[in-house]
Amino acid sequence: MATQNVKLPDVGEGVTEGELVRWLVKIGDSVKADQPVVELMTDKATVEVPSPFAGTVKELKYKEGDVVPIESVLLVLDSEGGKAAGATAAPTQQTKTPTAKESPKSGGDNKDQQQAQQMSASPTKPVSKEAMGKVPQASSASGGAGQDFHPPVAGSDVLATPATRRLARETGVDINGLQGSGLAGRVTQEDVQKAKGGGASAPTSGSQARTPMKDIPRPSVPNQGGSMEERVPLRGIRKKIAENMQMAKHIIPHFTLMEEARVDQLVLMRTQAKEHAEKYGVKVTYLPFIMKALIATCREFPMFNASMDDAAAEIVYKKFFNIGFAADTPTGLMVPVIKNADFKTVLQMSQEIGQLAGKAREGKLALDDMKGASITVTNIGSVAGLYATPIINHPEVAILGMYKIMDKPVWNGKEFVRGQFMNFTITCDHRLIDGAVAANFMKAFVARIENPSQLILDMI
């Protein structure tokens, strides 16, 4: 008695492994060709994996809960003659299931010979009239006896999702003979349904014929004479960023709230301040104004200017305002800190922001330049973007996002006029900040942004 190894096939969709949910067979069970033997959960879906061979279960290689890589042996079968479903080779050999390109043509002598060999290799039983249309008829040498029909297992050249493969098995359609109509020749469930009504091969002529994908012009891929991948070590700043982001997402339960602010008056104030700052050689951006509004709002909602001491299980409320700001650099994202920002003017903050951003781009930031932030602002709008969900800079409890300014039509009661708007987000640590508190925080913050003269009162 020969043995056959049943491997986990490539289920497609980029899946490389799956978790074994439960066995559908046990040692000693008889298995038919194409019978599901195991239920597997991938990152895409839960699928049933069939056996391409008939036989008796001799050994189960994995237990429920194990993670199984693609092409690993799932179980071992004792097989009478070791014959695979649809195989025509010698009994002790396993032959490849015919693919769409290798499938025998209908009406040929080779097909009759294969069917006769299949029919003589298994017990016979009467076949109902309803099933006659699905059961392959034996040649005259077999005496016309019928058998249980199990559609051939899809060959490795057949592109199809697990759901499509299962539909083909359940409807008795040989998926290997179908002309796929999906992307890159993938066989779809519609292809199987069409084939169900007209036999085991999809229509390839007449009004239902489809142009093969190979006939569609495609750009050629140059032979670069080497690997099409490049691997580089994860190290330095990039590694530290990865560690910090992973740690923050693992520890902090994030949620993000977005609000829109009309910034016509803020744009005007910044334009006037810009002209004044040029006398001192300082470039004024929107960031220091946003920081001032943030500081005033944090005074009203002190839980935003805080941190979580996880080891001591304590909330640490900060009595100072050290505002971090995200700076994009060639080596990765850096967060310089404006210390004691509440005691500095917009002009002083603008000058310091420019200096720290320059040091960040040149890789000259000192460790002290990036320590001690109580809350952080990320200015994604300086590059592009309408909305994002920033990650909190642990152990802080909030991060404010500011985005690009957009023009929108505004109805003033008589006509549409130009309005300038900016989106803001506040991402919070839900362990300390509730949704309603965040909503009230944003309401107060936006009121200051839309009425920047209020900032002057806050600073006096």
Secondary structure, 3 states (H helix, E strand, C coil): CEEEEEECCCCCCCCCEEEEEEECCCCCCEECCCCEEEEEECCCCEEEEECCECEEEEEECCCCCCEEECCCEEEEEEECCCCECCCCCCCCCCCCCCCCCCCCCCCCHHHHHHHHHHHHCCCCCCCCCCCCCCCCCCCHHHCCCCCCCCCCCCCCCCCECHHHHHHHHHHCCCHHHCCCCCHHHCECHHHHHHHHHHCCCCCCCHHHCCCCHHHCCCCCCCCCCCCCCCCCCCCHHHHHHHHHHHHHHHHCCEEEEEEEEECHHHHHHHHHHHHHHHHHCCCCCCHHHHHHHHHHHHHHCHHHCEEEECCCCEEEECCCCCEEECEEECCEEECCEECCHHHCCHHHHHHHHHHHHHHHHCCCCCHHHHCCCCEEEEEHHHCCCCCCCCCCCCCECEEEEEEEEEEEEEECCCCEEEEEEEEEEEEEECCCCCHHHHHHHHHHHHHHHHCCHHHHHHHC
